[in-house]
Amino acid sequence: MAEEEREEPDEIEPDEIEPDEELEDEDELEDDDEELEDEEGHPEPEVTIEVSGLSLYTHMGVTAAEREIGQRLIVDLRLDVGECDATVTDRVEDTVDYAQVCETVYLVSQQREYRTLERFCAAVADRMIERYDVHAVWVKASKPEPPIPLQVGEVSVEVWREA
């Protein structure tokens, strides 16, 4: 059997490309990708932001001694953000910045005296809902060395709120 001759394609010089053959620009390619994602039916990811072990020194407590001396408080919180653009844009401006969340919790803890963990947790949850675009907030505040006569690992209170 004789080998068939293959014809090599002519090389095209860049200045020979016709206008209708030009490559799509990046924006058009990105739009096509978004359309494909929508057509494939992939749901937008739901985002939850968690902060664990935020340690604060507060003047909180039922007794005057607790409020005067102060004590360490550990705060954990979870923010249900839902869909957020940062999953696509990779920009902190398009989500809830957890550094700002921590600063906000600290400010709430210092702006007034709280007698109960319940009230403090509710104030934090309210501030999160006021300040950030979230669907729900879960806040847990723990006293690792509570001023009680029996030895315990910690005492804590949890509050959960929907926006």
PANU-323391 format. One record per residue (C-alpha): residue in one letter; residue number from 1; z negated, y negated, x negated. Coordinates in steps of 0.05 Angstrom, whole numbers. Example, Ala and Ser with C-alpha at 12.3 -4.5 7.8 and 13.67 -1.06 7.14 Angstrom:
<rs>
A_1_-156_90_-246 $
S_2_-143_21_-273 $
</rs>
This chain:
<rs>
M_1_0_0_0 $
A_2_19_-67_-27 $
E_3_-31_-124_-24 $
E_4_-12_-178_25 $
E_5_-8_-246_-4 $
R_6_-60_-294_22 $
E_7_-43_-366_28 $
E_8_-97_-413_0 $
P_9_-114_-471_46 $
D_10_-96_-539_20 $
E_11_-154_-580_-4 $
I_12_-168_-641_38 $
E_13_-183_-706_3 $
P_14_-239_-748_35 $
D_15_-191_-806_48 $
E_16_-146_-759_87 $
I_17_-197_-745_142 $
E_18_-175_-772_209 $
P_19_-226_-815_247 $
D_20_-235_-763_302 $
E_21_-254_-712_248 $
E_22_-312_-754_219 $
L_23_-380_-721_218 $
E_24_-430_-739_271 $
D_25_-484_-787_250 $
E_26_-557_-764_244 $
D_27_-578_-794_311 $
E_28_-524_-754_347 $
L_29_-546_-690_312 $
E_30_-619_-702_331 $
D_31_-599_-715_403 $
D_32_-560_-649_403 $
D_33_-622_-613_376 $
E_34_-666_-643_431 $
E_35_-616_-622_483 $
L_36_-615_-551_455 $
E_37_-691_-548_457 $
D_38_-691_-570_529 $
E_39_-637_-520_548 $
E_40_-675_-464_514 $
G_41_-735_-480_558 $
H_42_-787_-486_503 $
P_43_-846_-522_533 $
E_44_-876_-581_496 $
P_45_-937_-559_456 $
E_46_-1005_-579_483 $
V_47_-1048_-614_431 $
T_48_-1123_-609_425 $
I_49_-1159_-649_371 $
E_50_-1226_-623_347 $
V_51_-1279_-655_304 $
S_52_-1335_-608_281 $
G_53_-1399_-625_245 $
L_54_-1396_-701_246 $
S_55_-1464_-718_216 $
L_56_-1497_-783_239 $
Y_57_-1565_-814_227 $
T_58_-1590_-841_293 $
H_59_-1652_-871_325 $
M_60_-1649_-828_387 $
G_61_-1702_-791_424 $
V_62_-1753_-788_480 $
T_63_-1813_-809_438 $
A_64_-1822_-877_405 $
A_65_-1833_-841_339 $
E_66_-1765_-807_343 $
R_67_-1731_-873_357 $
E_68_-1770_-909_302 $
I_69_-1762_-858_246 $
G_70_-1694_-833_266 $
Q_71_-1662_-766_254 $
R_72_-1597_-731_238 $
L_73_-1551_-714_295 $
I_74_-1490_-668_290 $
V_75_-1432_-683_337 $
D_76_-1374_-637_355 $
L_77_-1319_-659_401 $
R_78_-1254_-635_429 $
L_79_-1201_-681_458 $
D_80_-1147_-652_504 $
V_81_-1088_-696_486 $
G_82_-1035_-655_522 $
E_83_-963_-668_500 $
C_84_-958_-717_443 $
D_85_-899_-744_404 $
A_86_-931_-729_337 $
T_87_-910_-656_344 $
V_88_-839_-682_334 $
T_89_-846_-748_297 $
D_90_-901_-728_248 $
R_91_-930_-798_255 $
V_92_-1005_-810_263 $
E_93_-987_-869_308 $
D_94_-960_-820_359 $
T_95_-1026_-782_368 $
V_96_-1101_-793_370 $
D_97_-1125_-810_300 $
Y_98_-1187_-767_287 $
A_99_-1213_-816_234 $
Q_100_-1215_-870_289 $
V_101_-1248_-820_335 $
C_102_-1304_-808_284 $
E_103_-1313_-883_275 $
T_104_-1317_-892_350 $
V_105_-1371_-838_357 $
Y_106_-1410_-872_301 $
L_107_-1406_-939_336 $
V_108_-1429_-910_402 $
S_109_-1489_-879_367 $
Q_110_-1508_-946_336 $
Q_111_-1495_-995_393 $
R_112_-1558_-978_432 $
E_113_-1617_-932_433 $
Y_114_-1610_-868_472 $
R_115_-1669_-826_496 $
T_116_-1630_-764_515 $
L_117_-1573_-726_484 $
E_118_-1543_-721_554 $
R_119_-1535_-797_559 $
F_120_-1508_-802_489 $
C_121_-1456_-748_501 $
A_122_-1435_-780_566 $
A_123_-1427_-848_531 $
V_124_-1384_-816_477 $
A_125_-1341_-780_529 $
D_126_-1332_-844_569 $
R_127_-1312_-883_506 $
M_128_-1261_-830_486 $
I_129_-1229_-832_555 $
E_130_-1228_-909_555 $
R_131_-1200_-916_486 $
Y_132_-1152_-858_477 $
D_133_-1097_-827_519 $
V_134_-1131_-760_532 $
H_135_-1135_-713_592 $
A_136_-1205_-688_579 $
V_137_-1262_-693_529 $
W_138_-1317_-644_508 $
V_139_-1375_-671_468 $
K_140_-1433_-631_438 $
A_141_-1491_-666_404 $
S_142_-1542_-624_365 $
K_143_-1609_-640_333 $
P_144_-1616_-592_274 $
E_145_-1690_-609_265 $
P_146_-1716_-626_334 $
P_147_-1787_-653_338 $
I_148_-1817_-595_376 $
P_149_-1876_-551_357 $
L_150_-1836_-486_355 $
Q_151_-1784_-469_302 $
V_152_-1712_-468_328 $
G_153_-1645_-471_293 $
E_154_-1623_-531_334 $
V_155_-1622_-560_404 $
S_156_-1558_-586_434 $
V_157_-1526_-614_496 $
E_158_-1454_-610_518 $
V_159_-1416_-656_565 $
W_160_-1346_-645_590 $
R_161_-1305_-698_626 $
E_162_-1235_-703_653 $
A_163_-1197_-769_652 $
</rs>
